[in-house]
Amino acid sequence: MTPHGTGWRVRSDVRAAYSEDGAVLLDIDSGVCYSLNTVASRIWQAIDSNPGIRLKDIVADLQARFEVATQQLETDASECLGNLERLRLIDRHEAERSTSAAQIRK
């Protein structure tokens, strides 16, 4: 699993093309193409349209589209994120912590 405050964002040098069967990603720097199945494509779309999205929000998005147990979606999404990160297609993005008024002192 990823740390609680970790979000995800698509690297700027990656492009995607979608079909009803999934997606194809192109890493512009390396010239390598990758194919994604339907679920991985939905994970990619969630990250691409919501930079900084967290695992729990990706899982919620998947739950709205697929009839799969939450634990299985969490496991599969986490594995997919790890693979996309290992391939340098996405980056971790640490969520900024909000600063409450009580923490600000002059």
MMTF fields as JSON, N, C-alpha, C and O atoms, coordinates in Angstrom:
{
  "mmtfVersion": "1.0.0",
  "mmtfProducer": "UNKNOWN",
  "numBonds": 423,
  "numAtoms": 424,
  "numGroups": 106,
  "numChains": 1,
  "numModels": 1,
  "chainsPerModel": [1],
  "groupsPerChain": [106],
  "chainIdList": ["A"],
  "bondAtomList": [4, 2, 8, 6, 12, 10, 16, 14, 20, 18, 24, 22, 28, 26, 32, 30, 36, 34, 40, 38, 44, 42, 48, 46, 52, 50, 56, 54, 60, 58, 64, 62, 68, 66, 72, 70, 76, 74, 80, 78, 84, 82, 88, 86, 92, 90, 96, 94, 100, 98, 104, 102, 108, 106, 112, 110, 116, 114, 120, 118, 124, 122, 128, 126, 132, 130, 136, 134, 140, 138, 144, 142, 148, 146, 152, 150, 156, 154, 160, 158, 164, 162, 168, 166, 172, 170, 176, 174, 180, 178, 184, 182, 188, 186, 192, 190, 196, 194, 200, 198, 204, 202, 208, 206, 212, 210, 216, 214, 220, 218, 224, 222, 228, 226, 232, 230, 236, 234, 240, 238, 244, 242, 248, 246, 252, 250, 256, 254, 260, 258, 264, 262, 268, 266, 272, 270, 276, 274, 280, 278, 284, 282, 288, 286, 292, 290, 296, 294, 300, 298, 304, 302, 308, 306, 312, 310, 316, 314, 320, 318, 324, 322, 328, 326, 332, 330, 336, 334, 340, 338, 344, 342, 348, 346, 352, 350, 356, 354, 360, 358, 364, 362, 368, 366, 372, 370, 376, 374, 380, 378, 384, 382, 388, 386, 392, 390, 396, 394, 400, 398, 404, 402, 408, 406, 412, 410, 416, 414, 420, 418],
  "bondOrderList": [1, 1, 1, 1, 1, 1, 1, 1, 1, 1, 1, 1, 1, 1, 1, 1, 1, 1, 1, 1, 1, 1, 1, 1, 1, 1, 1, 1, 1, 1, 1, 1, 1, 1, 1, 1, 1, 1, 1, 1, 1, 1, 1, 1, 1, 1, 1, 1, 1, 1, 1, 1, 1, 1, 1, 1, 1, 1, 1, 1, 1, 1, 1, 1, 1, 1, 1, 1, 1, 1, 1, 1, 1, 1, 1, 1, 1, 1, 1, 1, 1, 1, 1, 1, 1, 1, 1, 1, 1, 1, 1, 1, 1, 1, 1, 1, 1, 1, 1, 1, 1, 1, 1, 1, 1],
  "groupList": [{"groupName": "MET", "atomNameList": ["N", "CA", "C", "O"], "elementList": ["N", "C", "C", "O"], "formalChargeList": [0, 0, 0, 0], "bondAtomList": [1, 0, 2, 1, 3, 2], "bondOrderList": [1, 1, 2], "singleLetterCode": "M", "chemCompType": "L-PEPTIDE LINKING"}, {"groupName": "THR", "atomNameList": ["N", "CA", "C", "O"], "elementList": ["N", "C", "C", "O"], "formalChargeList": [0, 0, 0, 0], "bondAtomList": [1, 0, 2, 1, 3, 2], "bondOrderList": [1, 1, 2], "singleLetterCode": "T", "chemCompType": "L-PEPTIDE LINKING"}, {"groupName": "PRO", "atomNameList": ["N", "CA", "C", "O"], "elementList": ["N", "C", "C", "O"], "formalChargeList": [0, 0, 0, 0], "bondAtomList": [1, 0, 2, 1, 3, 2], "bondOrderList": [1, 1, 2], "singleLetterCode": "P", "chemCompType": "L-PEPTIDE LINKING"}, {"groupName": "HIS", "atomNameList": ["N", "CA", "C", "O"], "elementList": ["N", "C", "C", "O"], "formalChargeList": [0, 0, 0, 0], "bondAtomList": [1, 0, 2, 1, 3, 2], "bondOrderList": [1, 1, 2], "singleLetterCode": "H", "chemCompType": "L-PEPTIDE LINKING"}, {"groupName": "GLY", "atomNameList": ["N", "CA", "C", "O"], "elementList": ["N", "C", "C", "O"], "formalChargeList": [0, 0, 0, 0], "bondAtomList": [1, 0, 2, 1, 3, 2], "bondOrderList": [1, 1, 2], "singleLetterCode": "G", "chemCompType": "PEPTIDE LINKING"}, {"groupName": "TRP", "atomNameList": ["N", "CA", "C", "O"], "elementList": ["N", "C", "C", "O"], "formalChargeList": [0, 0, 0, 0], "bondAtomList": [1, 0, 2, 1, 3, 2], "bondOrderList": [1, 1, 2], "singleLetterCode": "W", "chemCompType": "L-PEPTIDE LINKING"}, {"groupName": "ARG", "atomNameList": ["N", "CA", "C", "O"], "elementList": ["N", "C", "C", "O"], "formalChargeList": [0, 0, 0, 0], "bondAtomList": [1, 0, 2, 1, 3, 2], "bondOrderList": [1, 1, 2], "singleLetterCode": "R", "chemCompType": "L-PEPTIDE LINKING"}, {"groupName": "VAL", "atomNameList": ["N", "CA", "C", "O"], "elementList": ["N", "C", "C", "O"], "formalChargeList": [0, 0, 0, 0], "bondAtomList": [1, 0, 2, 1, 3, 2], "bondOrderList": [1, 1, 2], "singleLetterCode": "V", "chemCompType": "L-PEPTIDE LINKING"}, {"groupName": "SER", "atomNameList": ["N", "CA", "C", "O"], "elementList": ["N", "C", "C", "O"], "formalChargeList": [0, 0, 0, 0], "bondAtomList": [1, 0, 2, 1, 3, 2], "bondOrderList": [1, 1, 2], "singleLetterCode": "S", "chemCompType": "L-PEPTIDE LINKING"}, {"groupName": "ASP", "atomNameList": ["N", "CA", "C", "O"], "elementList": ["N", "C", "C", "O"], "formalChargeList": [0, 0, 0, 0], "bondAtomList": [1, 0, 2, 1, 3, 2], "bondOrderList": [1, 1, 2], "singleLetterCode": "D", "chemCompType": "L-PEPTIDE LINKING"}, {"groupName": "ALA", "atomNameList": ["N", "CA", "C", "O"], "elementList": ["N", "C", "C", "O"], "formalChargeList": [0, 0, 0, 0], "bondAtomList": [1, 0, 2, 1, 3, 2], "bondOrderList": [1, 1, 2], "singleLetterCode": "A", "chemCompType": "L-PEPTIDE LINKING"}, {"groupName": "TYR", "atomNameList": ["N", "CA", "C", "O"], "elementList": ["N", "C", "C", "O"], "formalChargeList": [0, 0, 0, 0], "bondAtomList": [1, 0, 2, 1, 3, 2], "bondOrderList": [1, 1, 2], "singleLetterCode": "Y", "chemCompType": "L-PEPTIDE LINKING"}, {"groupName": "GLU", "atomNameList": ["N", "CA", "C", "O"], "elementList": ["N", "C", "C", "O"], "formalChargeList": [0, 0, 0, 0], "bondAtomList": [1, 0, 2, 1, 3, 2], "bondOrderList": [1, 1, 2], "singleLetterCode": "E", "chemCompType": "L-PEPTIDE LINKING"}, {"groupName": "LEU", "atomNameList": ["N", "CA", "C", "O"], "elementList": ["N", "C", "C", "O"], "formalChargeList": [0, 0, 0, 0], "bondAtomList": [1, 0, 2, 1, 3, 2], "bondOrderList": [1, 1, 2], "singleLetterCode": "L", "chemCompType": "L-PEPTIDE LINKING"}, {"groupName": "ILE", "atomNameList": ["N", "CA", "C", "O"], "elementList": ["N", "C", "C", "O"], "formalChargeList": [0, 0, 0, 0], "bondAtomList": [1, 0, 2, 1, 3, 2], "bondOrderList": [1, 1, 2], "singleLetterCode": "I", "chemCompType": "L-PEPTIDE LINKING"}, {"groupName": "CYS", "atomNameList": ["N", "CA", "C", "O"], "elementList": ["N", "C", "C", "O"], "formalChargeList": [0, 0, 0, 0], "bondAtomList": [1, 0, 2, 1, 3, 2], "bondOrderList": [1, 1, 2], "singleLetterCode": "C", "chemCompType": "L-PEPTIDE LINKING"}, {"groupName": "ASN", "atomNameList": ["N", "CA", "C", "O"], "elementList": ["N", "C", "C", "O"], "formalChargeList": [0, 0, 0, 0], "bondAtomList": [1, 0, 2, 1, 3, 2], "bondOrderList": [1, 1, 2], "singleLetterCode": "N", "chemCompType": "L-PEPTIDE LINKING"}, {"groupName": "GLN", "atomNameList": ["N", "CA", "C", "O"], "elementList": ["N", "C", "C", "O"], "formalChargeList": [0, 0, 0, 0], "bondAtomList": [1, 0, 2, 1, 3, 2], "bondOrderList": [1, 1, 2], "singleLetterCode": "Q", "chemCompType": "L-PEPTIDE LINKING"}, {"groupName": "LYS", "atomNameList": ["N", "CA", "C", "O"], "elementList": ["N", "C", "C", "O"], "formalChargeList": [0, 0, 0, 0], "bondAtomList": [1, 0, 2, 1, 3, 2], "bondOrderList": [1, 1, 2], "singleLetterCode": "K", "chemCompType": "L-PEPTIDE LINKING"}, {"groupName": "PHE", "atomNameList": ["N", "CA", "C", "O"], "elementList": ["N", "C", "C", "O"], "formalChargeList": [0, 0, 0, 0], "bondAtomList": [1, 0, 2, 1, 3, 2], "bondOrderList": [1, 1, 2], "singleLetterCode": "F", "chemCompType": "L-PEPTIDE LINKING"}],
  "groupTypeList": [0, 1, 2, 3, 4, 1, 4, 5, 6, 7, 6, 8, 9, 7, 6, 10, 10, 11, 8, 12, 9, 4, 10, 7, 13, 13, 9, 14, 9, 8, 4, 7, 15, 11, 8, 13, 16, 1, 7, 10, 8, 6, 14, 5, 17, 10, 14, 9, 8, 16, 2, 4, 14, 6, 13, 18, 9, 14, 7, 10, 9, 13, 17, 10, 6, 19, 12, 7, 10, 1, 17, 17, 13, 12, 1, 9, 10, 8, 12, 15, 13, 4, 16, 13, 12, 6, 13, 6, 13, 14, 9, 6, 3, 12, 10, 12, 6, 8, 1, 8, 10, 10, 17, 14, 6, 18],
  "groupIdList": [1, 2, 3, 4, 5, 6, 7, 8, 9, 10, 11, 12, 13, 14, 15, 16, 17, 18, 19, 20, 21, 22, 23, 24, 25, 26, 27, 28, 29, 30, 31, 32, 33, 34, 35, 36, 37, 38, 39, 40, 41, 42, 43, 44, 45, 46, 47, 48, 49, 50, 51, 52, 53, 54, 55, 56, 57, 58, 59, 60, 61, 62, 63, 64, 65, 66, 67, 68, 69, 70, 71, 72, 73, 74, 75, 76, 77, 78, 79, 80, 81, 82, 83, 84, 85, 86, 87, 88, 89, 90, 91, 92, 93, 94, 95, 96, 97, 98, 99, 100, 101, 102, 103, 104, 105, 106],
  "secStructList": [7, 7, 7, 6, 6, 3, 3, 3, 3, 3, 7, 6, 6, 3, 3, 3, 3, 3, 3, 6, 6, 3, 3, 3, 3, 3, 3, 6, 6, 6, 6, 3, 3, 3, 3, 3, 7, 2, 2, 2, 2, 2, 2, 2, 2, 2, 2, 2, 2, 1, 6, 6, 3, 3, 2, 2, 2, 2, 2, 2, 2, 2, 2, 6, 6, 7, 7, 7, 7, 2, 2, 2, 2, 2, 2, 2, 2, 2, 2, 2, 2, 2, 2, 2, 2, 2, 6, 6, 1, 3, 3, 3, 3, 3, 7, 7, 7, 7, 7, 7, 4, 4, 4, 7, 7, 7],
  "xCoordList": [0.83, 0.0, 0.874, 2.032, 0.298, 1.02, 0.762, -0.274, 1.684, 1.466, 0.184, -0.217, -0.458, -1.763, -1.762, -2.733, -0.714, -0.679, -0.195, -0.074, 0.086, 0.633, -0.469, -1.455, -0.277, -1.149, -0.32, 0.881, -0.952, -0.281, -0.53, -1.586, 0.441, 0.271, 1.011, 2.025, 0.471, 1.052, 2.283, 2.267, 3.336, 4.543, 4.246, 3.474, 4.859, 4.571, 5.017, 4.573, 5.882, 6.384, 5.674, 6.217, 4.456, 3.68, 2.349, 1.685, 1.97, 0.703, -0.131, 0.41, -1.457, -2.358, -3.373, -3.808, -3.737, -4.829, -5.747, -5.282, -7.055, -8.021, -8.886, -9.15, -9.318, -10.301, -11.239, -11.034, -12.255, -13.181, -12.511, -13.024, -11.385, -10.67, -9.564, -8.969, -9.269, -8.192, -7.522, -8.184, -6.202, -5.45, -4.054, -3.56, -3.442, -2.045, -1.322, -1.761, -0.211, 0.595, 1.881, 2.463, 2.315, 3.592, 4.478, 4.133, 5.628, 6.651, 7.486, 8.303, 7.28, 7.92, 9.44, 10.121, 9.983, 11.437, 12.088, 13.136, 11.472, 12.077, 11.545, 12.179, 10.379, 9.767, 9.063, 8.692, 8.875, 8.258, 6.754, 6.304, 5.979, 4.527, 4.145, 4.788, 3.103, 2.576, 1.075, 0.414, 0.532, -0.911, -1.486, -0.876, -2.67, -3.366, -4.702, -5.389, -5.067, -6.391, -7.444, -7.107, -8.687, -9.781, -9.633, -9.829, -9.289, -9.164, -7.961, -8.071, -6.826, -5.631, -5.862, -5.362, -6.61, -6.945, -7.783, -7.588, -8.713, -9.551, -8.699, -8.925, -7.734, -6.813, -6.022, -5.868, -5.523, -4.762, -5.624, -5.172, -6.852, -7.746, -7.999, -8.046, -8.162, -8.397, -7.198, -7.372, -5.993, -4.783, -4.623, -4.31, -4.839, -4.647, -5.63, -5.272, -6.847, -7.851, -7.867, -8.503, -7.172, -7.133, -5.721, -5.47, -4.787, -3.41, -3.388, -4.041, -2.629, -2.553, -3.574, -3.65, -4.373, -5.393, -4.752, -3.653, -5.45, -4.951, -5.553, -6.562, -4.925, -5.372, -6.837, -7.597, -7.246, -8.632, -9.628, -10.72, -9.259, -10.145, -10.147, -11.165, -9.013, -8.957, -9.845, -10.598, -9.754, -10.572, -12.059, -12.867, -12.423, -13.825, -14.307, -15.438, -13.447, -13.785, -14.002, -14.946, -13.127, -13.249, -14.509, -15.169, -14.846, -16.042, -17.306, -18.263, -17.309, -18.469, -18.609, -19.675, -17.562, -17.57, -17.495, -17.928, -16.948, -16.739, -17.314, -17.203, -17.922, -18.473, -17.42, -17.429, -16.512, -15.399, -15.282, -15.545, -14.889, -14.735, -13.707, -12.702, -13.975, -13.109, -11.667, -10.751, -11.45, -10.085, -9.353, -8.167, -10.065, -9.443, -9.093, -8.029, -9.986, -9.706, -8.503, -7.667, -8.407, -7.263, -5.962, -4.967, -5.975, -4.793, -4.391, -3.225, -5.373, -5.085, -4.63, -3.687, -5.291, -4.927, -3.531, -2.74, -3.223, -1.904, -0.814, 0.244, -1.076, -0.117, 0.063, 1.184, -1.034, -0.963, -0.172, 0.671, -0.437, 0.303, 1.791, 2.62, 2.127, 3.53, 4.192, 5.332, 3.475, 4.018, 4.19, 5.219, 3.183, 3.279, 4.422, 5.115, 4.614, 5.714, 7.064, 8.002, 7.161, 8.41, 8.797, 9.979, 7.803, 8.045, 8.26, 8.481, 8.194, 8.392, 7.344, 7.647, 6.097, 4.981, 4.181, 3.521, 4.246, 3.605, 4.61, 5.612, 4.311, 5.132, 4.267, 3.073, 4.898, 4.231, 4.188, 5.105, 3.127, 2.951, 2.464, 1.322, 3.331, 2.952, 1.948, 2.196, 0.821, -0.225, 0.272, 0.919, -0.042, 0.35, -0.554, -1.763, 0.04, -0.749, -1.259, -0.532, -2.516, -3.075, -2.545, -2.341, -2.331, -1.821, -2.972, -3.592, -3.243, -4.346, -3.875, -2.678, -4.824, -4.503, -3.732, -2.915, -3.992, -3.31, -1.829, -1.052, -1.409, -0.026, 0.76, 1.99, 0.072, 0.745, 0.997, 0.077, 2.24, 2.606, 3.468, 4.269, 3.31, 4.128, 5.166, 5.96],
  "yCoordList": [-1.19, 0.0, 1.253, 1.231, 2.307, 3.568, 4.356, 4.168, 5.239, 6.059, 6.868, 7.239, 7.141, 7.817, 9.149, 9.461, 9.936, 11.259, 11.272, 12.336, 10.085, 10.034, 10.116, 9.381, 11.032, 11.107, 10.757, 10.508, 10.738, 10.331, 11.343, 11.974, 11.495, 12.357, 11.743, 11.063, 12.006, 11.512, 12.343, 13.566, 11.686, 12.415, 13.199, 12.756, 14.348, 15.25, 14.719, 15.223, 13.716, 13.179, 11.893, 11.113, 11.679, 10.492, 10.927, 11.826, 10.282, 10.565, 9.292, 8.187, 9.453, 8.309, 8.415, 9.508, 7.271, 7.15, 6.047, 4.976, 6.318, 5.409, 4.712, 5.249, 3.504, 2.773, 2.09, 2.178, 1.418, 0.731, -0.453, -0.951, -0.903, -2.048, -1.666, -2.547, -0.377, 0.048, 1.301, 2.239, 1.308, 2.483, 2.069, 0.994, 2.954, 2.808, 4.052, 5.175, 3.844, 4.946, 5.036, 4.018, 6.25, 6.475, 7.301, 8.42, 6.73, 7.464, 8.175, 7.551, 9.472, 10.245, 10.195, 10.089, 10.267, 10.265, 8.974, 9.006, 7.849, 6.571, 6.021, 5.166, 6.512, 6.003, 4.671, 4.025, 4.25, 2.963, 3.14, 4.097, 2.197, 2.173, 1.066, 0.018, 1.311, 0.336, 0.22, 1.219, -0.973, -1.147, -1.402, -2.079, -0.846, -1.004, -1.691, -1.397, -2.604, -3.207, -2.204, -1.072, -2.609, -1.701, -1.112, 0.088, -1.942, -1.446, -0.519, 0.558, -0.923, -0.072, 1.241, 2.287, 1.187, 2.398, 3.347, 4.562, 2.791, 3.628, 4.25, 5.4, 3.51, 4.049, 5.198, 6.253, 4.988, 6.041, 7.288, 8.4, 7.113, 8.249, 9.014, 10.244, 8.282, 8.929, 9.793, 10.908, 9.285, 10.047, 11.232, 12.341, 10.993, 12.034, 13.193, 14.352, 12.888, 13.941, 14.566, 15.599, 13.944, 14.441, 14.356, 13.528, 15.184, 15.109, 15.194, 16.05, 14.296, 14.259, 13.326, 13.228, 12.627, 11.717, 10.636, 10.163, 10.253, 9.24, 7.877, 7.774, 6.845, 5.474, 5.303, 4.701, 5.813, 5.617, 6.216, 5.679, 7.319, 7.945, 7.184, 7.129, 6.602, 5.749, 4.528, 4.14, 3.925, 2.75, 3.113, 2.342, 4.262, 4.696, 4.851, 4.489, 5.389, 5.533, 4.161, 3.97, 3.215, 1.868, 1.172, 0.459, 1.376, 0.757, 1.213, 0.449, 2.439, 2.966, 2.335, 2.422, 1.711, 1.18, -0.349, -0.93, -0.99, -2.431, -3.09, -2.552, -4.245, -4.999, -5.962, -7.155, -5.409, -6.172, -5.764, -4.614, -6.701, -6.422, -5.31, -5.226, -4.463, -3.323, -3.748, -3.123, -4.792, -5.255, -5.651, -5.364, -6.308, -6.713, -5.483, -5.432, -4.492, -3.257, -2.532, -2.019, -2.484, -1.843, -2.551, -1.904, -3.873, -4.66, -4.456, -4.205, -4.567, -4.427, -3.015, -2.842, -2.004, -0.613, -0.311, 0.35, -0.783, -0.554, -1.208, -0.619, -2.419, -3.118, -2.363, -2.21, -1.898, -1.149, 0.14, 0.478, 0.854, 2.09, 1.818, 2.575, 0.741, 0.366, 0.08, 0.481, -0.616, -0.91, 0.36, 0.545, 1.234, 2.489, 3.36, 4.015, 3.365, 4.138, 3.519, 4.239, 2.214, 1.523, 1.8, 1.918, 1.902, 2.207, 3.698, 4.119, 4.487, 5.937, 6.641, 7.577, 6.156, 6.76, 7.697, 8.62, 7.45, 8.314, 8.615, 7.92, 9.674, 10.063, 10.139, 10.43, 9.868, 10.112, 11.617, 12.35, 12.043, 13.464, 13.555, 13.206, 14.024, 14.135, 15.261, 16.398, 14.932, 15.933, 16.983, 16.675, 18.214, 19.295, 19.26, 19.051, 19.462, 19.491, 20.896, 21.874, 20.979, 22.303, 22.819, 22.052, 24.088, 24.715, 25.418, 26.325, 24.996, 25.635, 26.961, 27.203, 27.796, 29.111, 28.971, 29.828, 27.885, 27.681, 27.406, 27.615, 26.944, 26.626, 27.835, 27.804, 28.881, 30.051, 31.047, 31.46, 31.407, 32.374, 33.442, 33.182, 34.629, 35.743, 36.095, 37.012],
  "zCoordList": [0.0, 0.0, 0.0, 0.416, -0.464, -0.514, 0.757, 1.396, 1.14, 2.323, 2.199, 1.096, 3.326, 3.363, 2.63, 1.941, 2.754, 2.148, 0.707, 0.1, 0.152, -1.195, -2.232, -2.183, -3.174, -4.332, -5.553, -5.446, -6.694, -7.92, -9.021, -9.07, -9.902, -11.069, -12.251, -12.095, -13.433, -14.678, -14.999, -14.862, -15.419, -15.834, -17.104, -17.954, -17.22, -18.338, -19.697, -20.728, -19.714, -20.978, -21.414, -22.197, -20.901, -21.253, -21.859, -21.343, -22.957, -23.632, -23.65, -23.633, -23.683, -23.678, -24.812, -25.177, -25.355, -26.321, -25.794, -25.406, -25.784, -25.175, -26.217, -27.294, -25.869, -26.655, -25.669, -24.459, -26.167, -25.264, -24.571, -23.569, -25.087, -24.515, -23.549, -22.929, -23.4, -22.519, -23.034, -23.478, -22.972, -23.415, -23.857, -23.518, -24.62, -25.002, -24.518, -24.766, -23.828, -23.317, -24.121, -24.497, -24.38, -25.058, -24.142, -23.763, -23.792, -23.062, -24.118, -24.795, -24.257, -25.318, -25.214, -26.234, -24.005, -23.833, -24.318, -24.963, -24.009, -24.379, -25.699, -26.317, -26.135, -27.349, -27.16, -28.14, -25.921, -25.627, -25.438, -24.808, -25.999, -25.831, -24.857, -24.806, -24.093, -23.14, -23.354, -23.64, -23.223, -23.325, -21.935, -21.107, -21.699, -20.427, -20.669, -21.647, -19.778, -19.876, -19.383, -19.035, -19.353, -19.011, -17.61, -17.422, -16.626, -15.248, -15.117, -14.533, -15.649, -15.589, -16.329, -15.915, -17.415, -18.164, -17.318, -17.357, -16.556, -15.678, -14.569, -14.191, -14.051, -13.042, -13.659, -13.045, -14.874, -15.562, -15.755, -15.482, -16.22, -16.441, -15.145, -15.142, -14.05, -12.756, -12.361, -11.871, -12.571, -12.244, -13.186, -12.753, -14.472, -15.477, -15.283, -15.499, -14.884, -14.734, -13.333, -13.12, -12.39, -11.006, -10.445, -9.569, -10.92, -10.412, -8.883, -8.286, -8.27, -6.815, -6.185, -4.96, -7.02, -6.504, -5.644, -5.936, -4.587, -3.658, -3.971, -4.668, -3.451, -3.674, -3.296, -4.055, -2.152, -1.706, -2.697, -2.879, -3.335, -4.313, -5.634, -6.324, -5.982, -7.17, -6.961, -7.854, -5.781, -5.464, -5.506, -6.025, -4.972, -5.002, -6.445, -6.769, -7.302, -8.717, -9.359, -10.125, -9.043, -9.594, -9.093, -9.85, -7.814, -7.243, -7.967, -8.089, -8.441, -9.154, -10.542, -11.152, -11.038, -12.4, -12.499, -13.494, -11.476, -11.525, -10.276, -9.174, -10.453, -9.323, -8.797, -9.1, -8.002, -7.43, -5.968, -5.619, -5.118, -3.685, -3.461, -4.167, -2.472, -2.174, -1.948, -2.483, -1.169, -0.873, -2.156, -2.315, -3.066, -4.332, -5.167, -5.784, -5.186, -5.921, -5.335, -6.079, -4.012, -3.36, -3.731, -4.057, -3.678, -4.008, -5.467, -5.774, -6.358, -7.793, -8.142, -8.914, -7.582, -7.867, -7.333, -8.007, -6.139, -5.553, -6.405, -6.627, -6.877, -7.744, -9.06, -9.544, -9.631, -10.886, -10.698, -11.529, -9.623, -9.343, -9.197, -9.704, -8.507, -8.356, -9.692, -9.926, -10.57, -11.899, -12.727, -13.378, -12.704, -13.457, -12.936, -13.716, -11.628, -11.042, -11.417, -11.759, -11.353, -11.704, -13.155, -13.477, -14.022, -15.432, -15.682, -16.818, -14.622, -14.672, -15.542, -16.282, -15.427, -16.146, -15.246, -15.724, -13.933, -12.941, -11.836, -11.671, -11.083, -9.932, -8.691, -8.757, -7.556, -6.271, -6.05, -6.421, -5.452, -5.158, -3.722, -3.42, -2.843, -1.44, -1.276, -1.677, -0.687, -0.463, 0.517, 1.518, 0.205, 1.106, 2.325, 2.218, 3.459, 4.696, 4.91, 4.742, 5.282, 5.538, 6.864, 7.805, 6.927, 8.135, 8.831, 8.275, 10.031, 10.762, 11.343, 11.494, 11.66, 12.229, 13.53, 13.869, 14.265, 15.548, 15.358, 16.29, 14.189, 13.939, 13.433, 13.403, 13.043, 12.487, 13.626, 14.332, 13.777, 14.82, 14.22, 13.321, 14.708, 14.228, 15.255, 15.041]
}
